[in-house]
Amino acid sequence: MRLYHGSNIEISKIDLNKCSPYKDFGKGFYLTEIRDQAEKMASRVARIYGGKPCITVYEFDETALTDGDIRVRKFKFPTKEWALFVI
């Protein structure tokens, strides 16, 4: 699975200690399957913090979703479950 992260810098190694604890869903490293969404986030971050928009692309092995090492929440969008989680 190809995932994207939009920022104002390239992130070669994910470091959760550098992640803000006040994000929408708490401290974490946020990725999307939607490149356009990452591009918009990169532009927003660069506008706020300076620098140039940067998209970092990750190839993710989906078997990691079931091995218990990471916490992942996936939703079909939009659903009542998704809306309740966001609220």
Summary of the structure (lengths in Angstrom):
residues: 87
radius of gyration: 13.9
end to end distance: 27.9
largest distance: 38.0
contacts: 173
relative contact order: 0.24
helix: 33%
strand: 15%
